């Protein structure tokens, strides 16, 4: 049954693109930070949407090999890790995606390297998209003070204790943070994420007059 639901999610949540359609994120690199227990649809569906928009995605985790997703009420699909967090420091990324899941962000927030990696995006003012329980990692960065965002409702108090302003909306954009609540919000989340990433690209990443990319 869950396989049927997953197919329906793909049909509903991912717009069909043709080669003639614009690719607003072409030339950009997106770090997807996750570990075992990520909510399956919250990684795979935004990843495909980003790639269809032209971005190159990189799955980054605590260890090499594969990480396993959580599909609703049980373990789901695995995905290959492109590089570890430690290896990722040698590369420049334009954007960060934080999938949710109950297990995944809890493991990441306990890892100093993962927290530092996420904090680097906050410090460099680069857009971060986080869904469901994903914002838990952002709590550890100390970067939520004064920011308005949403998440899975169960971590509302954690966000408010970290100085964030939590609101009950499908998707919220504030100071380069794009946040959403749950898998059913993925269509709105994907649209907002791609739009915000594309606007940031236009403002900060487009090649200058000499043909070299200039990023913040």
N, C-alpha and C positions, 0 to 999 in steps of 0.2 A: 504493500500500500504506500509506504513512504517513497518508493522509487517512482510511483505514479505521481505523487505530490511533487517530488523534485522536478520531474519533467514539466509539470504544469507551472512551477515556479520559474523555470527557465523561459518558458514561452511568454509568461506574463511580465516578468521583471526585466527581461533583456530585449531592448528594441532591435529590430532587424536592420543591419547596415549593409549598404552596397558599396562597391569600390569607388563609386562616384560621390559618395557622401563625404563631408568634411571630417577630418580627424583632428579635432582641436587640441589634443594632447600629444601630437606627434613630436618626437624629439625629447620627451620628458621621461623621467625614471621614477617609479613609485615603489617605495619600500613597504612590504606587507609584513608586519611583525606579528608572529603568532607561534604557538606551541601546541602540544597535544591538548585536545579538549576544546578547540575553537569550534564555534557553531558553523556547521558545514556551509549552509547557504550564505552566511555573512562573509565568507572568504571567497568562495568560488564565484558567486554571482557578481559582486563588485569587481573582482579580478577580471572577469570576461568583459564587463562593461568598460573598464579602463582600457583594456587592450583593443577593444573595438573603436575606442576614441583615439587610438594611436599611441598610447603610453606603453612603455616597457615596464613590466612588473617583475619584482624580485621578492620571493618568499624568504624571509629571514627568520631564523629561530635560534634557540639556545645551543642546539647540537646539529651536526650534519645528519643526513639520511632522510627519513620521511617523518612527517607528523600526521597524527590521526584526528579527524574531525569528529564532532558530536552531532548526530542527526536526530533532532527532536528529543527522543527518549533513550537513544542507544548510540553506540559507536558507529561512525559512518566511514566515509572515504578517507584515503590518505593522499597526501600531496608531497612532492619532492621539495626538499629545502635547497634553495639556490646558494645560500651562504649563511654562516653563523653571524651572530651579532658582532663578534670580535672581528671577523673578516669584513663586515660591512663598513667598518670605520674607514677603510681605505678607499671608499667610493662616495661620490656626491649624489645625493638623492634630492629630487625636487619636492616630493610629497610623501606623506606617511598615511597608511591605512591600518586601522586597528580593528580587526573583527572581534566579535564578542564570544559568548559562551561562558558558562560559569567557571569551568576549570581553567581555561586558557589565560585570562587576564590575572587570575589569582596567582598562577605560577610566574607570570612575567613580572608582576609587581614585587615579587620576592627576590628577583635577580637584579643585582646592581648594574650589570652591563646593559640589560634591557631598559631599565629606568633611565640610565644615562643616554642611551641612544634616542629614546623618545624625547628626553629633555633637550637634546641638541636641535631638534626641529622647533621646539618652543623658543629656544634662545635665538635661533636664526630667523624666526618669524616666518616659517614655512608652513603651509596649510596641512592640517591633520584631520582626517576623517575617522570617526570612531562610532561604532554602532553597538547597541545593546549594553553588555557589560564592559565593552572596550574602554570606556572612559576611566575605568578603575586604574589603569596604568597611568593616565594623565594626573590622577590625584597624587601619585608619588612624585611627580615632577615638580609640584608646587606651582604649576602654571595656570591653575584654574581660578585663582583669586580675582574676583570682579568680573568673571566671564559668565555669560548666559549660555546654558546648554541643556540637553536632555539626555536620557539614557533609559535603560530598563528601570522601571520605578523602584525596584528593591534597593538600588544604590543611591537613591535620591539623597538620603541623609548623609551618606559618605561625601557626596559632592558638595553639599551645603556646608559640611564641617570643614571642607578644604577651601571654603571661601567662594565657591561657585553659586550661581543663581540658577536653580533647576526649574524648568517649565515643562508642562505636559503638552508637547507638540510632537508630530511625526518626525519633523526634521528642524534643526535650529542651526543657523550660521551666525557666528560671532567671533570677531578677531581671528580669522583664519581657522577656527574650529568648526567642523561640520559634524553634528551629532544626530543620532537617531535612536529610536527606542527598541525595535524588535524586527524579526524577519519580514513581517507583513509590510513594513515601511521601506523595504529595500528599493522599490521603484522611485520613491521620492528621494531617498538617500542617494541613490546612484545619480539621479539628475542633478541634485544640489552639489554633490561632490565633483562631478565633471565640470559643471559650470564654474564653481569656485576655483578649481585647479586651472581651468582654461583662462579665467580672468587674471589669475596670478601669473600665469605664463606670459600673457600679453604685457602685463605691467613690469615684469622683472626678468623674464628668461628669453625673450625674443632676441635674435642676433642683433648686434649693433651694426653701425654702418660699415665696419671693416669685416663683418662676417663672423665674428666670434661671439659665442654665447656669454652673456653677462648675467650672473645670478647673485642674489643677495648673500 
